[in-house]
Amino acid sequence: MQYIKICAKDEYQAIAYLQVFLRDIKYKINKIKHIEHKSSKDEWEFTIETGEEKNLWGNGCFIKSIDGIRY
């Protein structure tokens, strides 16, 4: 499991950002396990199940943290 926090105005935008980010680094996810909205900010936290653990590097301002490491 890996955890990605994304800044977006709504859930649809957050999912789109997540898909673009993962596509850009050629990373496959098996499924999105959980989506949680952080009500105090425009942040969405994704718990994703992946086929392999891999270091993910934030390459856009919308990626706020990956596995708790802030970008």
DRENFI-109473 format. One record per residue (C-alpha): residue in three letters; x, y, z negated; residue number from 1. Coordinates in pm, 1 decimal. Layout:
<lumdren resn="ALA" px="X" py="Y" pz="Z" resi="NUM"/>
...
END
This chain:
<lumdren resn="MET" px="0.0" py="0.0" pz="0.0" resi="1"/>
<lumdren resn="GLN" px="113.3" py="351.3" pz="72.1" resi="2"/>
<lumdren resn="TYR" px="-41.3" py="681.9" pz="-27.9" resi="3"/>
<lumdren resn="ILE" px="-55.0" py="987.0" pz="195.1" resi="4"/>
<lumdren resn="LYS" px="-193.3" py="1326.0" pz="91.6" resi="5"/>
<lumdren resn="ILE" px="-309.9" py="1551.7" pz="374.7" resi="6"/>
<lumdren resn="CYS" px="-427.1" py="1911.6" pz="377.8" resi="7"/>
<lumdren resn="ALA" px="-740.4" py="1951.8" pz="591.7" resi="8"/>
<lumdren resn="LYS" px="-1072.1" py="2135.3" pz="589.0" resi="9"/>
<lumdren resn="ASP" px="-1280.4" py="1816.2" pz="594.6" resi="10"/>
<lumdren resn="GLU" px="-1259.9" py="1438.3" pz="604.5" resi="11"/>
<lumdren resn="TYR" px="-1278.6" py="1418.5" pz="985.7" resi="12"/>
<lumdren resn="GLN" px="-988.5" py="1658.2" pz="1032.4" resi="13"/>
<lumdren resn="ALA" px="-787.8" py="1471.9" pz="768.3" resi="14"/>
<lumdren resn="ILE" px="-840.6" py="1138.4" pz="946.9" resi="15"/>
<lumdren resn="ALA" px="-746.2" py="1295.4" pz="1281.2" resi="16"/>
<lumdren resn="TYR" px="-424.9" py="1438.0" pz="1130.3" resi="17"/>
<lumdren resn="LEU" px="-343.9" py="1099.6" pz="977.6" resi="18"/>
<lumdren resn="GLN" px="-395.5" py="922.3" pz="1311.7" resi="19"/>
<lumdren resn="VAL" px="-179.1" py="1172.0" pz="1502.1" resi="20"/>
<lumdren resn="PHE" px="97.1" py="1157.6" pz="1241.6" resi="21"/>
<lumdren resn="LEU" px="108.0" py="777.4" pz="1239.9" resi="22"/>
<lumdren resn="ARG" px="90.4" py="759.4" pz="1620.2" resi="23"/>
<lumdren resn="ASP" px="379.1" py="1004.6" pz="1652.6" resi="24"/>
<lumdren resn="ILE" px="604.2" py="779.4" pz="1445.1" resi="25"/>
<lumdren resn="LYS" px="465.6" py="462.4" pz="1608.6" resi="26"/>
<lumdren resn="TYR" px="332.3" py="332.6" pz="1280.0" resi="27"/>
<lumdren resn="LYS" px="44.7" py="89.7" pz="1258.8" resi="28"/>
<lumdren resn="ILE" px="-199.5" py="71.9" pz="970.9" resi="29"/>
<lumdren resn="ASN" px="-421.2" py="-227.0" pz="907.2" resi="30"/>
<lumdren resn="LYS" px="-691.9" py="-29.4" pz="733.5" resi="31"/>
<lumdren resn="ILE" px="-765.8" py="277.8" pz="530.6" resi="32"/>
<lumdren resn="LYS" px="-846.1" py="141.1" pz="185.6" resi="33"/>
<lumdren resn="HIS" px="-959.8" py="457.5" pz="11.7" resi="34"/>
<lumdren resn="ILE" px="-1010.1" py="826.7" pz="82.2" resi="35"/>
<lumdren resn="GLU" px="-1030.3" py="1071.2" pz="-205.6" resi="36"/>
<lumdren resn="HIS" px="-1103.9" py="1441.8" pz="-180.8" resi="37"/>
<lumdren resn="LYS" px="-915.8" py="1664.5" pz="-422.7" resi="38"/>
<lumdren resn="SER" px="-1189.0" py="1916.0" pz="-498.9" resi="39"/>
<lumdren resn="SER" px="-961.7" py="2195.8" pz="-618.4" resi="40"/>
<lumdren resn="LYS" px="-781.6" py="2214.0" pz="-282.8" resi="41"/>
<lumdren resn="ASP" px="-830.9" py="2119.8" pz="78.3" resi="42"/>
<lumdren resn="GLU" px="-643.4" py="1794.7" pz="17.6" resi="43"/>
<lumdren resn="TRP" px="-739.6" py="1441.0" pz="107.2" resi="44"/>
<lumdren resn="GLU" px="-554.9" py="1143.5" pz="-33.0" resi="45"/>
<lumdren resn="PHE" px="-544.3" py="824.5" pz="174.2" resi="46"/>
<lumdren resn="THR" px="-453.8" py="481.2" pz="45.9" resi="47"/>
<lumdren resn="ILE" px="-350.2" py="278.1" pz="347.8" resi="48"/>
<lumdren resn="GLU" px="-274.2" py="-89.6" pz="387.5" resi="49"/>
<lumdren resn="THR" px="11.9" py="-148.3" pz="625.9" resi="50"/>
<lumdren resn="GLY" px="169.9" py="-445.8" pz="793.1" resi="51"/>
<lumdren resn="GLU" px="511.5" py="-340.0" pz="669.4" resi="52"/>
<lumdren resn="GLU" px="643.5" py="-88.9" pz="422.3" resi="53"/>
<lumdren resn="LYS" px="826.3" py="187.9" pz="602.9" resi="54"/>
<lumdren resn="ASN" px="963.1" py="524.4" pz="506.3" resi="55"/>
<lumdren resn="LEU" px="728.5" py="791.8" pz="637.1" resi="56"/>
<lumdren resn="TRP" px="860.7" py="1140.6" pz="696.6" resi="57"/>
<lumdren resn="GLY" px="625.6" py="1437.9" pz="700.0" resi="58"/>
<lumdren resn="ASN" px="655.9" py="1611.3" pz="1036.5" resi="59"/>
<lumdren resn="GLY" px="376.0" py="1863.6" pz="1005.8" resi="60"/>
<lumdren resn="CYS" px="252.7" py="2119.0" pz="756.8" resi="61"/>
<lumdren resn="PHE" px="-61.8" py="1914.1" pz="696.9" resi="62"/>
<lumdren resn="ILE" px="133.0" py="1630.5" pz="531.5" resi="63"/>
<lumdren resn="LYS" px="152.6" py="1724.7" pz="163.6" resi="64"/>
<lumdren resn="SER" px="297.1" py="1408.9" pz="11.4" resi="65"/>
<lumdren resn="ILE" px="372.3" py="1046.6" pz="88.7" resi="66"/>
<lumdren resn="ASP" px="384.3" py="801.8" pz="-200.0" resi="67"/>
<lumdren resn="GLY" px="396.0" py="1098.4" pz="-436.9" resi="68"/>
<lumdren resn="ILE" px="698.9" py="1261.9" pz="-268.8" resi="69"/>
<lumdren resn="ARG" px="604.9" py="1617.1" pz="-172.4" resi="70"/>
<lumdren resn="TYR" px="692.5" py="1771.0" pz="164.7" resi="71"/>
END
